[in-house]
Amino acid sequence: MLARSTSARRGGWSGFQRRYAPYIFISPFFILFLVFGLFPILFNAYLSFQQWQPGTGLGAMKFVGLRNYTDNLTDPTFWQSLKNTAVLAVLSGLPQHLIAIPVAFAVAGVLRRMQHLVTAVYFLPYITSIVAISVIFFTLFSWQYGVINAALSALHHLPLIGGLFPADRINWLGEKAYVQPAIALVVIWRYTGWNMLLYLSGLQAIPKELYEAAAVDGATGWQSFRFITLPLLRPIMFVAVTLSLIGGLQLFEEPFILTNGTGGAGQAGLTTIMYMYRTYTSYSDAGVAAAMSWLLFVVIGALTLLNNRLFGRSGLAGRD
């Protein structure tokens, strides 16, 4: 009897381990995801249909239906911020890839022996604090004492090429025409190395046997690039462009720090995330800010689907 009861207890404990122990071990992830991931998303969706001022308590919420969405869609500042965000996404996103792809080719080819050094140098801005980066560039863009204006002034006094550079100092963060290029330059400097690493990993994953077989068949360098490198690199291009697209439409730290949270001259540096933050903190309208986040989500989702049609399996990559 004692042996039977002992074996029964062991069998029960063993059965409990087999059935429930795996769920117990993975439960911390799901609990944290529910508390810090899913709940904020659901609460934000609920909040977008409410009128609520932060700090007044949850009981002060008032259901207003779609009014928060219509207020955003009829707000000229919201559309200006969305336009600024789109322009900054293009100005900062496109040059990243135009620079990253040739650099990745160079690192994978002629700079192969210096690959670790070059990748470390290019990746360093990505892991540097964005606050430190923005403060440094804020100093570089200074109107009177900035290094960039000092360099342009020195280049202006050079013979032959001096006429290509402005004689007067440029108020980078104080004139509407220069705010967006200044912000875009910071974003380009920070994320080009990240995209270069993505393209480099894609290039290194392409089997060398394909190029050797193409060379045996008499293919030129351009033909190898067109029919081997480009098609096999498109999945990485899809990932890189998607990340740049999502990151570009969520710009906040760089324009916020460079413009001191004001959006710069003519509000040219006011992004949608900045306007959302201003709506929540300065205007104390959490419902409108929540609705704005979902409108931006729709824009990002639509552009991501469009990017998927261009670079995804059903797009250009599927036609080859």
Secondary structure as GFF3:
##gff-version 3
##sequence-region A 1 320
A	DSSP	alpha_helix	2	33	.	.	.	ID=ss1
A	DSSP	pi_helix	34	38	.	.	.	ID=ss2
A	DSSP	alpha_helix	39	47	.	.	.	ID=ss3
A	DSSP	beta_strand	50	51	.	.	.	ID=ss4
A	DSSP	three_ten_helix	58	60	.	.	.	ID=ss5
A	DSSP	beta_strand	62	63	.	.	.	ID=ss6
A	DSSP	alpha_helix	67	73	.	.	.	ID=ss7
A	DSSP	alpha_helix	76	108	.	.	.	ID=ss8
A	DSSP	three_ten_helix	112	114	.	.	.	ID=ss9
A	DSSP	alpha_helix	115	127	.	.	.	ID=ss10
A	DSSP	alpha_helix	130	140	.	.	.	ID=ss11
A	DSSP	alpha_helix	147	156	.	.	.	ID=ss12
A	DSSP	three_ten_helix	162	164	.	.	.	ID=ss13
A	DSSP	alpha_helix	176	204	.	.	.	ID=ss14
A	DSSP	alpha_helix	208	216	.	.	.	ID=ss15
A	DSSP	alpha_helix	221	224	.	.	.	ID=ss16
A	DSSP	pi_helix	225	229	.	.	.	ID=ss17
A	DSSP	alpha_helix	230	249	.	.	.	ID=ss18
A	DSSP	alpha_helix	253	258	.	.	.	ID=ss19
A	DSSP	three_ten_helix	265	267	.	.	.	ID=ss20
A	DSSP	alpha_helix	272	281	.	.	.	ID=ss21
A	DSSP	alpha_helix	286	311	.	.	.	ID=ss22
A	DSSP	three_ten_helix	316	318	.	.	.	ID=ss23
###
